[in-house]
Amino acid sequence: MRRGDLLLAGGAAVALAASAETAWWLRARFALDLEGLTALERAGAALWDFRPLGAAVFALAALAALLGAAEADRLETLAAPTRTGIAVLASAHAALAVLVAALAVWIAAAGEVGRRDELGFVYSSADRVVTLVTQLLAWLPLGALLAVLAVLAARGWPERNAGETEVPEPEAAISEEMEELWREHLAHGPNRERARTLLGRIQALEEAGDTDGAQELAEQMRRLG
């Protein structure tokens, strides 16, 4: 199995595991008994300090899977569905990143969630500052990376030198090869006059565009060498 296949299979497996881990922690956060809070307040209390480790692992695994999809050999048939899955999951993770960052800003500014005389949460100034700074530093760059991965997965990984037309290198002229043969092997040998004549005719045929005729004479000249 080649490197591309390993990257594709390994990256896809780890990306799924990281997504499952993130989903499990999201469910655990929202499973808390927060009756009495609005939907926005429940989301704020559950997510404003939600850690990005699972999403970060997903991003690295998704990047590896996309690289593998571009080089896959035996697993080439899995490249397209893998890109589709990564596009969907990366979009979901990116949306989560934006939501967590926004909730961190809101709660850091408000300082509390809910009502103090009922169910509510009050956060100290130090807690708000540390959480806000760490969440923004973690989630904003990660969200940007996840968005880029989602776009790349949806559009397909760009091929190296995409859009460039390869220009084949011109073949060396037959006369140049024969001139080298003349200098190195025939100029001082017993067949030098015959070789000189053939070289002149080869050059003339090549200038006239008769490459087939020049090639036939070149074969004769090679035999002299």
PyMOL commands that set and color helices and strands:
alter all, ss='L'
color gray80, all
select helices_A, chain A and resi 3-30+39-47+53-71+76-110+125-155+174-186+192-208+211-224
alter helices_A, ss='H'
color red, helices_A
select strands_A, chain A and resi 112-114+120-122
alter strands_A, ss='S'
color yellow, strands_A
deselect
rebuild
show_as cartoon
